[in-house]
C-alpha cells in the first residue's frame, strides 16, 4: 500500500472517530444542559415508556394500576361467621367490575347501594392539576379516602386529583378542585380534614432545589366543599423546630424525589375521649408520614407539634385514637417484596403514646399472614374485632382479638388477578338515617 493510500485511509478513520466523539460529546451536553433536541427525545422516550407500561390501560384491556396477582382463593364474601362479626354494613372503595366505585354491602356481600365514580366525567378539564399529574383516563385515577355520612351521602377523593360529594343516589352535590389525597376524616365541629398538595417552585427557608418540590397540606373543608383552612406541612415542622425530621434522608435526596414528606392520614381526637390522653387536647390532629415512619400529634390552634414518635412501625398508614388511651396503626412493613417475605408482612400495632411502648395486635405470625406494600386501613370495632383492608391484595378481613377470621371479602378481577380495595369501614346499624336505599 502506498504512503498516499495510507494517509487517505488514516484521514478517513480520523474523520469517523472525530464524528463519533463529537456526536457523543454533544449527546452528553444535550442531556446535561437540555440542548436541542432534548425535549423532543425526552418526550419520545417518555411516550414509549408510557406505552409499554400502560398498554393494557390505553387499549382498555386491564386496569393495570388497580390489579395485582391473587394471593387468596375465592371471590366476594368467602368467610361469614355473622354471629361473631360486629353488626352493620360495610362501606368499600376501590375498583369493582372494571370501574372506580363505592359500595355498601350486607354481611353476605349483597350490595345495598353502589356509587360508580368516573373521574373523567366528574373532572372533565382537570385544570386544577398540572398537565403531568392529570389522570388521562378513568383507569389512571384511584379512589383513596372515602366515607359515608348518616344521610347516605358519600365523600371521597380521587388520589392527588380532587374530592367529590355524592348524595344518597349518586348525584353530585359538589366537587373540590384541589390535589386532595389519601384520607377524609370528619371534624367534630363540622366539615372534613383532608390532605392536600401543592407544587412549590420558589424555595424559601429550605435547601435550594433546581426543579422545586411537592408539599403536602392540611386542608379543613366545609360540609359544602369550601376550603376553610390550608396549612403547609413544612411550616408546622419549622415552627416546631423539627425540620430535621423531614430531612432525615438528606435535603438533596428529599428534593430529588420530588416531595417533602408523604402525608397519608389526618385524624382528629374527639372531645369525648380526650380525657384518656392527658398529654393531648380534644381537637388535636394525628398525622402520619409514611417515608419517615413518623406519627405526630399537632395542636391545630397553634399549628405546632405536641408529640412525635418514629417507629417501630414501617411505612405506616392510618393511625387512630382509641377510647382506652392508645393509638392503633397499620404498619405496612414494605420490604420491596409482594408478599412481605423479608419483614414478615403487614401488622396492626397498638401504641401507648404516654410511654412509647407498642405491641402487635394482628399479623406477623403463622396463621395471620397479610401484606400490602402500599395503602392499607384498619378499624377497631365496638365488639373488639379488627376490620383490616389489605388494599393491594383486594382483600378485607375481620378478625377477633384472638386472631380468628370471621369475615373475608375478596375483590376478584379475573381468574388470576384481584382488584384493589382502598378502604373498608363498618357502620353500625344505628348509623344511617336512611330507611329506603332505592333510587329511581
C-alpha positions as CSV (number, residue, x, y, z in Angstrom):
1,X,0.0,0.0,0.0
2,X,1.4,3.4,-1.0
3,X,2.1,6.1,1.5
4,X,-0.6,8.2,-0.2
5,X,-3.2,5.5,0.3
6,X,-2.3,5.0,3.9
7,X,-2.6,8.7,4.6
8,X,-6.1,8.7,2.9
9,X,-7.3,5.8,5.0
10,X,-6.0,7.3,8.2
11,X,-7.7,10.6,7.4
12,X,-11.0,8.7,6.8
13,X,-10.6,6.8,10.1
14,X,-9.7,10.0,12.0
15,X,-12.8,11.7,10.5
16,X,-15.1,8.9,11.5
17,X,-13.6,8.8,15.1
18,X,-13.9,12.6,15.3
19,X,-17.5,12.5,14.2
20,X,-18.3,9.8,16.7
21,X,-16.6,11.7,19.5
22,X,-18.3,14.9,18.6
23,X,-21.7,13.2,18.5
24,X,-21.0,11.6,21.9
25,X,-19.9,14.9,23.4
26,X,-23.0,16.7,22.0
27,X,-25.2,13.9,23.3
28,X,-23.7,14.4,26.8
29,X,-24.2,18.1,26.5
30,X,-27.8,17.6,25.4
31,X,-28.6,15.5,28.5
32,X,-26.7,17.8,30.9
33,X,-27.7,21.2,29.6
34,X,-31.0,20.2,27.9
35,X,-30.0,21.5,24.5
36,X,-31.9,20.7,21.3
37,X,-33.3,18.1,20.7
38,X,-33.5,17.2,24.4
39,X,-37.2,18.0,24.8
40,X,-38.1,16.1,21.6
41,X,-36.1,13.0,22.7
42,X,-37.4,13.2,26.2
43,X,-41.0,13.3,25.1
44,X,-40.4,10.4,22.8
45,X,-38.7,8.2,25.4
46,X,-41.4,9.1,28.0
47,X,-44.1,8.2,25.4
48,X,-42.5,4.8,24.7
49,X,-42.2,4.1,28.4
50,X,-45.9,5.0,29.0
51,X,-46.9,2.9,26.1
52,X,-45.0,-0.1,27.4
53,X,-46.2,0.3,31.0
54,X,-49.8,1.3,30.2
55,X,-50.5,-0.6,27.0
56,X,-53.3,-2.6,28.7
57,X,-54.8,0.6,30.2
58,X,-54.6,2.5,26.9
59,X,-56.1,-0.4,25.0
60,X,-58.8,-0.9,27.6
61,X,-57.7,-4.5,28.4
62,X,-56.8,-4.5,32.1
63,X,-56.9,-1.6,34.7
64,X,-53.2,-2.2,35.4
65,X,-53.0,0.5,38.1
66,X,-55.6,-1.3,40.1
67,X,-54.9,-5.0,39.9
68,X,-52.3,-7.5,41.3
69,X,-51.8,-11.2,41.4
70,X,-54.4,-13.0,43.6
71,X,-52.9,-14.5,46.8
72,X,-56.2,-15.8,48.2
73,X,-58.9,-18.1,46.8
74,X,-62.5,-17.3,46.2
75,X,-64.5,-14.2,45.2
76,X,-66.8,-11.9,47.2
77,X,-67.6,-13.0,50.8
78,X,-65.6,-16.2,51.4
79,X,-65.9,-16.3,55.2
80,X,-69.0,-15.4,57.0
81,X,-69.5,-16.0,60.8
82,X,-72.2,-13.5,61.3
83,X,-72.7,-14.3,65.0
84,X,-69.1,-13.3,65.7
85,X,-69.0,-10.2,63.5
86,X,-69.6,-6.6,64.5
87,X,-73.1,-5.9,63.2
88,X,-73.7,-3.3,60.5
89,X,-73.0,-2.5,56.8
90,X,-69.5,-2.4,55.2
91,X,-68.6,0.5,53.0
92,X,-65.9,-0.2,50.4
93,X,-64.0,2.0,48.0
94,X,-61.9,0.6,45.1
95,X,-62.1,-0.9,41.6
96,X,-65.1,-3.1,41.0
97,X,-66.3,-4.6,37.7
98,X,-63.7,-2.6,35.9
99,X,-64.6,0.9,37.3
100,X,-64.0,3.0,40.3
101,X,-66.9,2.5,42.7
102,X,-68.1,2.9,46.3
103,X,-70.1,0.0,47.6
104,X,-72.2,-0.5,50.7
105,X,-72.6,-4.2,51.5
106,X,-74.7,-6.5,53.6
107,X,-72.7,-9.1,55.7
108,X,-73.2,-11.7,52.9
109,X,-71.9,-9.3,50.3
110,X,-75.2,-8.2,48.8
111,X,-74.9,-4.6,47.7
112,X,-77.2,-2.2,49.4
113,X,-76.0,0.6,47.2
114,X,-73.3,1.1,44.5
115,X,-72.0,4.5,43.5
116,X,-70.0,4.4,40.3
117,X,-67.4,7.2,40.1
118,X,-65.9,8.3,36.8
119,X,-63.1,10.7,37.2
120,X,-63.3,12.0,33.6
121,X,-67.0,12.8,34.0
122,X,-66.6,14.4,37.4
123,X,-63.4,16.4,36.5
124,X,-63.6,16.8,32.6
125,X,-61.0,19.5,32.4
126,X,-58.7,18.9,35.4
127,X,-57.4,22.4,35.1
128,X,-56.6,22.4,38.8
129,X,-53.8,19.9,38.2
130,X,-50.6,20.4,36.2
131,X,-50.5,18.5,32.9
132,X,-48.2,15.8,34.1
133,X,-50.3,14.8,37.0
134,X,-53.8,14.8,35.3
135,X,-55.3,11.3,35.1
136,X,-55.8,10.8,31.3
137,X,-58.3,8.0,31.7
138,X,-60.6,6.6,34.4
139,X,-58.2,3.7,34.9
140,X,-55.5,6.2,35.7
141,X,-57.5,7.6,38.7
142,X,-57.9,5.9,42.0
143,X,-60.3,6.5,44.9
144,X,-58.3,6.9,48.0
145,X,-60.1,8.2,51.1
146,X,-63.8,7.8,51.4
147,X,-66.6,8.0,54.0
148,X,-70.3,7.6,54.1
149,X,-72.5,10.0,56.0
150,X,-75.6,9.3,58.1
151,X,-78.0,10.7,55.3
152,X,-76.5,8.2,52.8
153,X,-74.3,10.7,51.0
154,X,-70.7,9.9,50.4
155,X,-67.5,12.0,50.2
156,X,-64.3,10.7,48.6
157,X,-61.0,11.6,47.0
158,X,-59.5,10.7,43.7
159,X,-55.9,10.4,44.8
160,X,-54.0,13.7,44.2
161,X,-56.8,14.8,41.9
162,X,-59.9,16.1,43.7
163,X,-62.7,15.4,46.1
164,X,-66.4,14.7,45.4
165,X,-69.6,14.6,47.4
166,X,-72.5,12.4,46.2
167,X,-76.0,12.4,47.6
168,X,-77.6,9.1,48.5
169,X,-78.4,8.3,44.9
170,X,-75.0,9.3,43.4
171,X,-75.9,12.7,42.2
172,X,-73.1,15.3,42.5
173,X,-73.5,17.7,45.4
174,X,-70.1,19.3,44.9
175,X,-66.6,18.8,43.6
176,X,-63.4,20.2,45.1
177,X,-60.8,21.1,42.6
178,X,-57.7,20.5,44.7
179,X,-54.9,17.9,44.7
180,X,-56.5,16.1,47.6
181,X,-55.4,12.6,48.6
182,X,-55.3,9.6,50.9
183,X,-57.9,10.2,53.6
184,X,-61.1,12.0,54.6
185,X,-62.0,12.3,58.2
186,X,-64.9,14.2,59.8
187,X,-64.3,17.1,62.2
188,X,-66.4,17.2,65.3
189,X,-67.3,20.9,64.6
190,X,-68.4,20.1,61.0
191,X,-66.6,19.6,57.8
192,X,-63.7,17.3,57.0
193,X,-59.9,17.0,57.4
194,X,-58.3,16.1,54.1
195,X,-54.6,16.0,53.0
196,X,-53.8,18.3,50.0
197,X,-50.8,19.0,47.9
198,X,-49.2,22.0,46.1
199,X,-46.3,22.5,43.9
200,X,-43.5,24.8,45.3
201,X,-41.3,26.3,42.6
202,X,-39.8,29.1,44.7
203,X,-37.8,27.7,47.6
204,X,-37.7,29.7,50.8
205,X,-36.4,28.5,54.1
206,X,-35.2,25.2,52.7
207,X,-32.1,24.0,50.8
208,X,-32.2,25.0,47.2
209,X,-33.9,22.8,44.5
210,X,-33.4,23.2,40.8
211,X,-36.8,22.0,40.0
212,X,-38.9,22.7,43.1
213,X,-40.8,20.1,45.1
214,X,-44.3,19.0,46.1
215,X,-45.5,19.9,49.6
216,X,-48.5,18.4,51.4
217,X,-51.1,20.5,53.1
218,X,-53.6,20.0,55.9
219,X,-57.0,21.1,54.5
220,X,-60.1,21.9,56.5
221,X,-63.0,21.6,54.1
222,X,-66.6,22.6,55.0
223,X,-69.7,20.4,54.5
224,X,-70.4,22.3,51.4
225,X,-66.9,21.7,49.8
226,X,-65.2,25.0,50.6
227,X,-61.6,25.1,51.8
228,X,-61.7,26.9,55.1
229,X,-58.0,26.5,56.0
230,X,-54.9,25.3,54.2
231,X,-51.7,24.7,56.3
232,X,-48.4,23.7,54.7
233,X,-46.7,20.7,56.4
234,X,-43.2,22.2,56.3
235,X,-44.4,25.3,58.2
236,X,-45.6,23.1,61.1
237,X,-42.2,21.5,61.4
238,X,-40.3,24.7,61.0
239,X,-42.4,26.4,63.7
240,X,-41.9,23.4,66.0
241,X,-38.1,23.4,65.4
242,X,-38.5,19.9,64.0
243,X,-37.5,20.4,60.4
244,X,-34.7,17.8,60.7
245,X,-37.4,15.1,60.9
246,X,-38.4,15.9,57.3
247,X,-34.8,15.9,56.1
248,X,-33.6,12.5,57.5
249,X,-32.7,11.3,54.0
250,X,-30.7,14.5,53.4
251,X,-32.1,17.6,51.6
252,X,-30.7,16.5,48.2
253,X,-32.5,13.2,48.4
254,X,-35.7,14.7,49.5
255,X,-35.8,17.3,46.7
256,X,-34.6,14.9,44.1
257,X,-37.5,12.6,44.9
258,X,-39.9,15.5,44.4
259,X,-41.7,15.8,47.8
260,X,-41.1,16.9,51.3
261,X,-42.6,14.1,53.4
262,X,-45.5,11.9,52.4
263,X,-48.6,12.7,54.5
264,X,-51.1,9.9,54.3
265,X,-53.6,10.5,57.1
266,X,-55.2,13.2,59.3
267,X,-57.5,12.3,62.1
268,X,-59.0,14.4,65.0
269,X,-59.0,13.5,68.7
270,X,-62.7,13.6,69.7
271,X,-63.6,15.6,72.9
272,X,-65.5,12.5,74.1
273,X,-62.2,10.5,74.7
274,X,-59.7,13.4,75.1
275,X,-59.5,12.7,78.9
276,X,-57.9,9.4,78.1
277,X,-55.0,11.3,76.5
278,X,-53.7,13.7,79.2
279,X,-50.8,14.9,77.0
280,X,-53.3,16.0,74.2
281,X,-56.4,18.1,73.9
282,X,-59.7,17.4,72.2
283,X,-59.4,18.6,68.6
284,X,-55.7,17.7,68.2
285,X,-54.8,16.0,65.0
286,X,-52.7,12.9,64.5
287,X,-50.7,12.9,61.2
288,X,-48.9,10.0,59.5
289,X,-45.8,10.5,57.4
290,X,-45.1,7.3,55.5
291,X,-41.5,7.5,54.3
292,X,-40.3,8.9,57.6
293,X,-42.0,6.1,59.6
294,X,-43.3,9.1,61.7
295,X,-46.5,9.8,63.6
296,X,-47.1,13.2,65.1
297,X,-49.9,14.9,67.1
298,X,-50.4,18.6,66.2
299,X,-52.3,21.3,68.0
300,X,-54.5,23.0,65.3
301,X,-54.8,26.1,67.4
302,X,-51.1,27.0,67.2
303,X,-50.1,24.6,64.3
304,X,-47.2,23.2,66.3
305,X,-46.3,19.6,67.1
306,X,-47.2,18.4,70.6
307,X,-45.8,14.8,70.3
308,X,-43.9,12.6,67.8
309,X,-42.7,9.1,67.5
310,X,-40.7,7.3,64.8
311,X,-41.4,3.6,64.5
312,X,-41.1,0.8,65.3
313,X,-43.8,0.7,62.5
314,X,-42.5,0.8,59.0
315,X,-44.1,3.0,56.2
316,X,-47.3,3.1,58.2
317,X,-50.8,4.2,57.4
318,X,-53.9,5.1,59.3
319,X,-53.1,5.9,63.0
320,X,-56.3,6.1,65.0
321,X,-57.1,7.3,68.5
322,X,-58.8,4.6,70.6
323,X,-61.1,5.1,73.6
324,X,-58.7,3.3,76.0
325,X,-56.0,6.0,75.5
326,X,-53.9,4.1,73.0
327,X,-53.4,4.5,69.3
328,X,-53.6,1.8,66.7
329,X,-51.5,1.9,63.4
330,X,-51.4,-0.1,60.2
331,X,-47.7,-0.9,59.8
332,X,-47.2,-1.9,56.1
333,X,-43.6,-3.1,56.6
334,X,-42.9,-2.7,52.9
335,X,-39.8,-4.7,52.1
336,X,-39.9,-4.5,48.3
337,X,-41.5,-7.9,48.0
338,X,-45.0,-8.6,47.0
339,X,-45.6,-11.0,50.0
340,X,-43.6,-9.4,52.8
341,X,-41.1,-12.2,52.6
342,X,-38.2,-10.3,54.3
343,X,-40.0,-8.5,57.1
344,X,-42.9,-10.9,57.8
345,X,-45.8,-8.9,56.3
346,X,-48.0,-6.1,57.5
347,X,-49.2,-5.7,61.1
348,X,-51.7,-3.8,63.2
349,X,-49.7,-2.2,66.0
350,X,-51.1,-0.8,69.3
351,X,-49.1,2.2,70.8
352,X,-49.3,3.8,74.2
353,X,-48.3,7.4,73.4
354,X,-47.6,8.1,77.1
355,X,-44.8,5.6,77.2
356,X,-44.0,4.9,73.6
357,X,-44.4,1.1,74.1
358,X,-46.0,-1.0,71.3
359,X,-47.4,-4.4,70.8
360,X,-48.7,-6.2,67.7
361,X,-52.4,-6.9,67.7
362,X,-52.6,-8.9,64.4
363,X,-50.2,-10.0,61.7
364,X,-46.6,-11.2,61.6
365,X,-47.1,-14.7,62.9
366,X,-48.2,-18.0,61.2
367,X,-51.9,-18.0,60.6
368,X,-52.1,-14.2,60.4
369,X,-50.3,-13.7,57.2
370,X,-51.2,-10.5,55.4
371,X,-49.3,-7.9,53.4
372,X,-49.9,-4.7,51.4
373,X,-46.8,-2.8,50.5
374,X,-48.8,0.4,50.0
375,X,-52.2,1.7,51.1
376,X,-53.9,-0.2,53.9
377,X,-56.5,0.7,56.6
378,X,-57.9,-0.7,59.8
379,X,-60.8,-0.1,62.1
380,X,-61.2,-1.2,65.7
381,X,-64.8,-2.4,66.0
382,X,-67.1,-2.0,69.1
383,X,-67.1,-5.7,69.9
384,X,-63.3,-5.8,69.9
385,X,-62.8,-7.2,66.4
386,X,-60.5,-5.6,63.9
387,X,-61.6,-4.8,60.3
388,X,-58.5,-4.8,58.1
389,X,-58.1,-3.5,54.5
390,X,-55.4,-5.5,52.8
391,X,-55.6,-3.0,49.9
392,X,-53.3,-4.2,47.2
393,X,-54.3,-7.8,47.7
394,X,-58.0,-6.9,47.1
395,X,-58.9,-8.3,50.5
396,X,-60.9,-7.1,53.5
397,X,-60.9,-9.3,56.7
398,X,-62.5,-9.1,60.1
399,X,-60.7,-10.9,62.9
400,X,-61.3,-11.3,66.6
401,X,-58.7,-10.2,69.2
402,X,-57.7,-13.9,69.3
403,X,-56.9,-13.8,65.6
404,X,-59.9,-15.8,64.4
405,X,-61.1,-14.9,60.9
406,X,-64.8,-14.2,61.0
407,X,-65.4,-12.3,57.7
408,X,-63.5,-12.1,54.5
409,X,-64.2,-10.3,51.2
410,X,-62.0,-11.0,48.1
411,X,-62.4,-8.4,45.2
412,X,-61.7,-10.8,42.4
413,X,-61.0,-9.3,39.0
414,X,-60.5,-12.5,37.0
415,X,-59.0,-16.0,37.5
416,X,-55.5,-14.6,38.2
417,X,-56.0,-11.1,39.4
418,X,-57.6,-9.2,42.2
419,X,-58.6,-5.5,42.1
420,X,-57.6,-3.0,44.8
421,X,-59.9,-2.1,47.8
422,X,-58.5,1.2,49.1
423,X,-60.7,1.3,52.2
424,X,-63.3,-0.5,54.2
425,X,-65.4,0.9,57.0
426,X,-68.1,-0.9,59.1
427,X,-71.0,1.3,60.0
428,X,-73.2,0.1,62.9
429,X,-77.0,-0.5,62.3
430,X,-77.9,2.8,64.1
431,X,-75.5,4.9,62.0
432,X,-77.6,5.5,58.8
433,X,-80.8,7.6,58.8
434,X,-81.9,6.0,55.5
435,X,-84.8,3.7,55.6
436,X,-85.1,3.1,51.8
437,X,-81.9,2.9,49.7
438,X,-83.7,2.5,46.4
439,X,-83.3,5.3,43.8
440,X,-85.2,5.9,40.6
